[in-house]
C-alpha cells in the first residue's frame, strides 16, 4: 500500500529550477530519507508535499487522494500531513501534554493517546513540564510525539536533528526510528547527512540539482549506486577505469572479480574498506602512502599507485600508523561493482 506518490514534480523560483520532474513513492509504514547536498531541492520537495509551496508541474497524492496537480492545490491543513520542523516549534505557553494533544479532539485526549506517544519517544511522565525546562533533544522528541498523536497518514521531518550535537543526534535518530515503527507511522525525513539516512531509513532517495538520482534501500544504494555522482556522494569511493572480460576486469589494482559479468571498458567502484594494506614484500600491487588520517575507530589511508593513481583505503580496528612515504602492497577483498555508463544522446 502506497501512502505518498509524487510524479513529475517541478518548481522554479524565477530562473532557479528547484525541482525538475522529481518522482517519489513512499510505502505505508516505512521511513524514507530524502538525501542530498544543500540546494539540491529536497526541502522544496518537502514543502510542496506539505502544501507550503505550489507545484509548477506534476502531481502529489496522499494515499488515493490528489492534493496537488494541474489546477489543484489543497491547503496544508486539509492534507492531514504532519510536519516536524528543525527547531521543533513548540508552543512555549503550553506544557508538554498540551503541545502533544494540541491536534487531538477531547475524546482522543481522554483516551490516553498523549501518554502513549510520550512513552514511544522516551518521555513518559514529562507531560507537566514546560518546553523551557527541556533540553534541545527532549524538545524534538515532544515535536515528534505531537506529530504522531493524531495518527496522520504522513509525517514530514525537515532535518530535525541539525541543531543537536553528534552523540545526541545518534541517540535521537535511533529512538525516532523505533517510535515511528512502533506506531506504524509513515514518514519522510529530509537530511544532508549520509550516515543518518543510511542508518535509520527503509528507503533512501538521493537528489541532485532538483532531480531524483536514485531511489533504493540503504544497502542497495551503497553497494549499487546508479552513477558515479551517487557513488561518491554516498560514502568514500574509489572509481577506477578497467577493461572487463566476463566475470573479471583488468585495472591498476590488478585482476578484479566483478559482481556481475561485463565486457569492454568500464568504471568500477571499490569502497575503501575493501582494500587491504600489506608489507612491501607481500603479494599485491605496489603503492606508496601519501597520508594517514586517524579517526579513532578506523583510519583512512591515502596511497598512490606507481602510475600516479590515488586510492583511499579504510583500515578498521586499531590500525598501524603508516608514515608518509611508506611502501606497501594493496589487495582487494570481494567483488567490485561496475557503474552504469552515463546516458549519451
Secondary structure, 3 states (H helix, E strand, C coil): CEEEEEEEEEEEECCEEEEEEEEEEEECCCEEEEECCCCCCHHHHHHHHHCCCCCCEEEEEECCEEEEECCEECCHHHCCEEEECCCCCCCCCCEHHHHHCCCCCHHHHHCCHHHHHHHHCCCCCCCCCEHHHCCHHHHHHHHHHHHHHCCCCEEEEECCCCCCCHHHHHHHHHHHHHHHHHCCCCEEEEECCHHHHHHHCCEEEEEECCEEEEEECHHHHHHCCCCHHHHHHCCCCEEEEEEEEEEEEEECCEEEEEEEEEEEEEEEEECHHHEEEECCCCCCEEEEEEEEEECCCEEEEEEEECCCCEEEEEEECCCCCCCCCCEEEEEECCCEEECCCCCCC
